[in-house]
């Protein structure tokens, strides 16, 4: 009996990760992500899967980012009722991220209906907050490094991938094949997360390639962050920092706390974390000590170095604060969330700054701002961009191309085949070529929807 992998997402794009593994009449889904970014991609979330959700036996999540977990509420709504396996920290994060995602889907649908710009009348949310809360009941946890049985006769094991809290690579053993999914791999020198663990031996490797064609610069986050924040503080401006609520927000809080501690930023410079999700996530680091680099004392400093903003009234009150300040707010690519209001308010003034952190997916407002556009569309209006736009090169939660190659090179044996996924086509193909030329391994970039024998 052959083992097959179907690439239902995360192929030729960084979003929508969904890999269906089939063997002997059983199947499970590795990751269950939402498509994000270009509308053409987002519309794929509305297409039915080529397999009935109630025929999928289990879901295994490598980590909680929505491009890996955000389709789960819809899968459950459409009939999936198996177990969803993840690490404990990923489960804790999913409890924060998925209901919020449902809430955003509902808000977007309501907004479209109010403004009348839905082509379908009325616009319906992909899923609701309640759908998300229901699917969380399916979640089960497995510790890092310990084998478990997601389906009869299938063995799975998570190993640390760095990247974000709870993130794992996944080794699946089924039908005599060992299939390794890298998940999203972090950088060895990440501020918060430990380096990814070396990969176990596998017959087939499915590796991410977000930065498959790029190298991160040598400089560290603190060295890059300090002059930008000093500049905006000196001219009395506001730095609006769109952050991913999970990971980037905490890394920046930790970095700012360190800059203040060593005197590189004034102690009194107000810092706001305006994202209920990021605030809740920040509290999780102390609960999962040992899974990241921070000590209990550093977790404490991170939590207390900024004013935690959760209510809408508090959020609006920030705008009334005069003088220099730093506002960290979600989402990281400015695709939605409270950061839009802060951007709309601050983009027009040259004293202010937009500090973009991490990868900006094409089609998002983050990419528009990073690309030097004179305006960006927010809430139906073209907002002129007069603020300084800075993109942090170093603050990425992803390994760069050489780091991806180093991870592969640490494999105890050569796999028969490598599938290069989770990247824009150019990035995936560049990494594919490096794998073939430098390692001599067979590698290919699977097409969206294609099926391959493992
Ligand atoms: Zn991720």
Boltz pocket constraint, residues with backbone or C-beta under 6 A from the ligand:
constraints:
  - pocket:
      binder: B
      contacts: [[A, 63], [A, 65], [A, 68], [A, 163], [A, 184]]
      max_distance: 6.0
